[in-house]
Amino acid sequence: MSQEIHVVSAVIVCFHPNPETLHRLILALAPDVHQILLVNNGQVDELPSDLGAQVQCIELGCNLGVAEALNRGFAKAYAEGADAVIGFDQDSEPPVGLVSQMRDHWNGEVHRQSHLKFGAIGPATCDRDGAHLLTSFAPYNWMRQRIRPTSGKRWHVDHLITSGCLIPREAWEKTGPMNADLFIDWVDVEWCGRARAAGYTLLMDGDAVLIHRIGHRSQAFLGRHFHVHSPFRHYFVLRNALLLWSDKRFPTGWRAHHLLYALRVILANLIFAPGRLQRLIWVARGWRDGWAKRTGAQGHIPD
């Protein structure tokens, strides 16, 4: 049986944040969490200094990637007494009370479904630019079942996005930290895959909705929404999908779906976004390094 959660800390990964957006995020989280840790992947002393005693800054000195930033923040939060930690991107927009709501629903599910071992809970996600709820999926191998988030329900899902994902100490310790070798893309999917392989069930809370930007903008095409990314992201999207494909710990169909998704995202960006030649160059590099199983930033660190 999973344990109830009482003390929650928040970790926000920062990289050249907009001060006003970051301030709104801090104000929305402050009433519900024990502490807020800002992990700075950008320039030293770039973050505001007058954030109050509840907020601490962790300076990494350079861009070590999303996964390592989360690992540093989560480790500090657990060491300082948190039962669970919730991660956020710097431009996410949670409503006030989202953390308390998910914590209470977690505690309710722990008692209602005491035969299950829960590993994380996350909100439904609304794309800020497209103003639509993102589809989630039930746990899958070859066959996938789409989930349209609805209020009043908690869903068992295949994976949760990093922003808004609340992870209890036990699941973090048993599953292990985020895979820092991936640097930026597929970090959440890979961790969730390991958590489910370790026997944990992942929950999506249909009552909790997080407004979140994915990519630079959202593009509708043939009834689907694709997210337009910066050209350099194609490198990490494809390379890391190939790294997941080569990881035999995960089911074959699960790995194949993610590789095909990466290829669809890249194709959509080549159709809808400018700079096709530059994008193709990044794709070629990602393909090369993915098959060679090269990890980390590989010199492709955004400034």
C-alpha positions as CSV (number, residue, x, y, z in Angstrom):
1,M,0.0,0.0,0.0
2,S,1.3,3.5,-0.8
3,Q,1.7,6.1,1.9
4,E,-0.3,9.2,2.4
5,I,1.4,12.5,1.4
6,H,1.4,15.5,3.8
7,V,4.5,17.6,3.1
8,V,5.0,18.6,-0.5
9,S,7.9,20.7,-1.9
10,A,8.0,22.2,-5.4
11,V,11.0,22.2,-7.8
12,I,11.0,24.7,-10.7
13,V,13.5,24.3,-13.5
14,C,14.6,27.7,-14.8
15,F,16.4,28.7,-18.0
16,H,16.3,32.4,-18.8
17,P,12.8,32.7,-17.2
18,N,10.4,35.6,-17.8
19,P,10.4,37.2,-14.3
20,E,6.7,38.0,-14.3
21,T,5.7,34.5,-15.4
22,L,8.0,33.0,-12.8
23,H,6.6,35.2,-10.1
24,R,3.0,34.2,-10.9
25,L,4.0,30.5,-10.7
26,I,5.7,31.0,-7.3
27,L,2.6,32.9,-6.0
28,A,0.3,30.1,-7.2
29,L,2.4,27.4,-5.5
30,A,3.4,29.1,-2.2
31,P,0.2,28.5,-0.2
32,D,0.3,24.7,-0.9
33,V,3.9,23.7,-0.5
34,H,6.5,23.5,2.2
35,Q,9.3,25.1,0.1
36,I,10.0,26.1,-3.5
37,L,13.4,25.3,-5.0
38,L,14.4,27.1,-8.2
39,V,17.0,25.2,-10.1
40,N,18.9,27.5,-12.4
41,N,20.2,26.0,-15.7
42,G,21.0,29.5,-16.9
43,Q,23.4,32.2,-15.9
44,V,24.5,32.6,-12.3
45,D,22.5,35.3,-10.4
46,E,20.0,35.5,-13.2
47,L,17.1,34.7,-10.9
48,P,15.4,37.3,-8.7
49,S,16.9,37.7,-5.3
50,D,13.8,39.0,-3.3
51,L,11.7,35.8,-3.4
52,G,11.2,35.3,0.4
53,A,12.3,32.6,2.9
54,Q,10.1,29.9,1.4
55,V,12.1,30.0,-1.9
56,Q,15.6,28.8,-2.4
57,C,17.8,28.9,-5.5
58,I,20.1,26.1,-6.7
59,E,22.7,27.5,-9.1
60,L,24.1,24.9,-11.5
61,G,26.5,27.3,-13.2
62,C,25.6,26.1,-16.7
63,N,22.9,24.2,-18.6
64,L,23.1,20.6,-17.3
65,G,19.7,19.7,-18.8
66,V,16.2,19.3,-17.5
67,A,16.8,15.8,-16.0
68,E,19.8,16.8,-13.9
69,A,18.1,20.0,-12.8
70,L,15.2,18.0,-11.5
71,N,17.5,15.5,-9.9
72,R,19.3,18.2,-7.9
73,G,16.1,19.8,-6.8
74,F,14.3,16.6,-5.9
75,A,17.3,15.3,-3.9
76,K,17.5,18.5,-1.9
77,A,13.7,18.6,-1.2
78,Y,13.6,15.0,0.0
79,A,16.7,15.6,2.2
80,E,14.9,18.5,3.8
81,G,11.9,16.6,4.8
82,A,9.4,16.4,1.9
83,D,7.1,13.4,1.6
84,A,6.7,14.2,-2.1
85,V,8.0,16.6,-4.7
86,I,6.2,18.2,-7.6
87,G,8.2,19.5,-10.6
88,F,7.3,22.4,-12.8
89,D,8.7,24.1,-15.9
90,Q,9.2,27.8,-15.5
91,D,6.3,28.9,-17.8
92,S,3.6,26.5,-16.5
93,E,0.5,28.1,-15.1
94,P,-1.2,26.1,-12.3
95,P,-4.3,27.4,-10.6
96,V,-4.0,28.2,-6.9
97,G,-4.8,25.1,-5.0
98,L,-3.7,22.6,-7.6
99,V,-1.0,21.0,-5.4
100,S,-3.4,20.6,-2.4
101,Q,-6.1,19.2,-4.7
102,M,-3.8,16.5,-6.2
103,R,-2.4,15.7,-2.7
104,D,-5.9,15.1,-1.3
105,H,-6.9,13.0,-4.3
106,W,-3.8,11.0,-4.0
107,N,-4.5,10.3,-0.3
108,G,-8.1,9.3,-1.2
109,E,-6.9,6.9,-4.0
110,V,-4.3,5.3,-1.6
111,H,-7.2,4.2,0.7
112,R,-9.7,3.5,-2.1
113,Q,-7.3,1.3,-4.1
114,S,-5.1,0.0,-1.4
115,H,-4.2,-3.0,-3.5
116,L,-2.2,-0.8,-5.9
117,K,1.2,0.8,-5.5
118,F,1.0,4.4,-6.8
119,G,4.2,6.0,-8.2
120,A,3.0,9.6,-9.2
121,I,0.0,11.8,-9.9
122,G,-0.2,14.5,-12.4
123,P,-2.8,17.0,-13.8
124,A,-4.6,17.1,-17.1
125,T,-2.7,19.5,-19.3
126,C,-4.1,22.3,-21.4
127,D,-2.0,23.6,-24.2
128,R,-1.7,27.4,-23.6
129,D,-1.5,28.3,-27.3
130,G,-4.0,25.8,-28.7
131,A,-6.4,26.1,-25.7
132,H,-7.1,22.4,-25.9
133,L,-6.7,19.5,-23.4
134,L,-3.9,17.2,-24.3
135,T,-4.8,13.5,-24.8
136,S,-3.3,11.0,-22.5
137,F,-3.1,7.2,-22.8
138,A,-3.8,4.2,-20.7
139,P,-0.7,1.9,-20.1
140,Y,0.1,0.4,-23.5
141,N,2.4,-1.9,-25.4
142,W,1.3,-2.3,-29.1
143,M,-2.2,-1.1,-28.7
144,R,-3.0,2.3,-27.3
145,Q,-6.2,3.6,-25.7
146,R,-6.6,7.3,-25.7
147,I,-7.9,9.1,-22.6
148,R,-9.8,12.4,-22.8
149,P,-9.5,14.0,-19.4
150,T,-12.8,14.6,-17.6
151,S,-13.5,16.0,-14.2
152,G,-14.4,13.8,-11.3
153,K,-12.1,10.9,-12.4
154,R,-8.6,9.7,-11.8
155,W,-7.1,7.7,-14.6
156,H,-4.4,5.1,-14.7
157,V,-2.0,6.3,-17.4
158,D,1.1,5.3,-19.3
159,H,3.1,8.4,-18.5
160,L,2.8,11.9,-17.1
161,I,4.6,15.1,-18.3
162,T,7.3,16.5,-16.0
163,S,5.5,19.7,-15.2
164,G,2.9,19.2,-12.5
165,C,4.0,15.6,-11.8
166,L,4.0,14.9,-8.0
167,I,6.2,12.0,-7.0
168,P,6.4,10.5,-3.5
169,R,9.8,9.8,-1.9
170,E,9.3,6.0,-2.0
171,A,8.6,5.8,-5.7
172,W,11.6,8.2,-6.4
173,E,14.0,6.1,-4.4
174,K,12.8,2.7,-5.8
175,T,12.6,3.9,-9.5
176,G,15.7,6.1,-9.3
177,P,16.3,9.7,-10.5
178,M,15.6,11.1,-14.0
179,N,17.9,9.9,-16.7
180,A,20.4,12.8,-17.1
181,D,21.9,11.2,-20.2
182,L,18.8,12.2,-22.1
183,F,19.4,15.9,-21.2
184,I,16.0,17.3,-22.3
185,D,13.4,15.3,-24.3
186,W,11.7,12.0,-23.3
187,V,12.9,12.5,-19.7
188,D,9.4,12.2,-18.2
189,V,8.4,9.3,-20.5
190,E,11.5,7.3,-19.6
191,W,11.1,7.8,-15.9
192,C,7.5,6.8,-16.0
193,G,8.4,3.7,-18.0
194,R,10.8,2.6,-15.3
195,A,8.3,3.4,-12.6
196,R,5.6,1.2,-14.2
197,A,8.2,-1.6,-14.8
198,A,8.9,-1.4,-11.0
199,G,5.2,-2.1,-10.4
200,Y,3.9,1.4,-9.8
201,T,0.6,2.8,-11.1
202,L,0.6,6.4,-12.4
203,L,-2.5,8.6,-11.9
204,M,-3.8,11.5,-13.9
205,D,-6.2,13.7,-12.0
206,G,-9.0,14.8,-14.2
207,D,-10.1,17.5,-11.8
208,A,-6.7,19.3,-11.9
209,V,-5.8,21.2,-15.0
210,L,-2.4,22.7,-15.7
211,I,-1.9,25.3,-18.4
212,H,1.4,24.6,-20.1
213,R,3.2,25.6,-23.2
214,I,4.7,22.8,-25.3
215,G,7.0,24.0,-28.0
216,H,6.7,27.5,-29.6
217,R,3.2,27.0,-30.9
218,S,0.5,24.5,-31.6
219,Q,-0.5,23.6,-35.2
220,A,-3.8,21.7,-36.1
221,F,-3.5,19.2,-38.9
222,L,-5.9,16.4,-40.0
223,G,-7.7,16.6,-36.7
224,R,-4.5,16.4,-34.6
225,H,-2.4,19.0,-32.9
226,F,1.3,19.1,-33.5
227,H,3.8,21.3,-31.5
228,V,6.3,23.4,-33.4
229,H,9.8,23.3,-31.7
230,S,13.1,25.0,-32.2
231,P,15.2,23.2,-34.8
232,F,17.8,22.0,-32.3
233,R,15.1,20.1,-30.4
234,H,14.8,17.7,-33.4
235,Y,18.2,16.4,-32.4
236,F,17.1,15.4,-28.9
237,V,13.6,14.3,-29.9
238,L,15.0,11.8,-32.4
239,R,18.2,10.8,-30.7
240,N,16.5,10.0,-27.4
241,A,13.6,8.2,-29.1
242,L,16.3,5.9,-30.6
243,L,17.9,5.5,-27.2
244,L,14.6,4.4,-25.8
245,W,14.1,2.1,-28.8
246,S,17.4,0.3,-27.9
247,D,16.5,-0.1,-24.2
248,K,15.2,-3.6,-23.9
249,R,13.9,-3.1,-20.4
250,F,10.8,-1.6,-22.0
251,P,8.1,-3.5,-24.1
252,T,8.8,-3.6,-27.9
253,G,5.5,-2.0,-28.9
254,W,5.9,0.8,-26.3
255,R,9.3,1.6,-27.7
256,A,8.1,1.5,-31.3
257,H,5.2,3.9,-30.6
258,H,7.6,6.5,-29.2
259,L,10.0,6.2,-32.1
260,L,7.1,6.6,-34.6
261,Y,5.8,9.6,-32.6
262,A,9.2,11.3,-32.8
263,L,9.2,10.8,-36.6
264,R,5.7,12.3,-36.9
265,V,6.6,15.3,-34.8
266,I,9.7,16.0,-37.0
267,L,7.6,15.5,-40.2
268,A,5.0,18.0,-39.0
269,N,7.7,20.5,-38.1
270,L,9.3,20.1,-41.5
271,I,5.9,20.9,-43.1
272,F,4.7,23.7,-40.9
273,A,7.8,25.4,-39.6
274,P,10.4,27.6,-41.3
275,G,14.1,26.7,-41.5
276,R,13.7,23.2,-43.1
277,L,17.3,22.8,-44.1
278,Q,18.5,23.6,-40.5
279,R,15.9,21.2,-39.1
280,L,17.1,18.4,-41.4
281,I,20.7,19.0,-40.3
282,W,19.6,18.5,-36.6
283,V,17.6,15.4,-37.6
284,A,20.6,13.9,-39.3
285,R,22.8,14.5,-36.2
286,G,20.1,13.0,-34.0
287,W,19.8,9.9,-36.2
288,R,23.6,9.5,-36.2
289,D,24.0,9.9,-32.5
290,G,20.9,7.9,-31.6
291,W,22.2,4.8,-33.4
292,A,25.7,5.4,-32.0
293,K,24.1,5.6,-28.5
294,R,25.7,8.9,-27.7
295,T,24.2,10.6,-24.7
296,G,24.3,13.9,-22.9
297,A,24.3,17.3,-24.5
298,Q,26.9,16.3,-27.1
299,G,27.8,20.0,-27.5
300,H,24.2,20.9,-28.5
301,I,23.4,23.1,-25.5
302,P,21.0,25.9,-26.1
303,D,22.2,29.3,-24.8
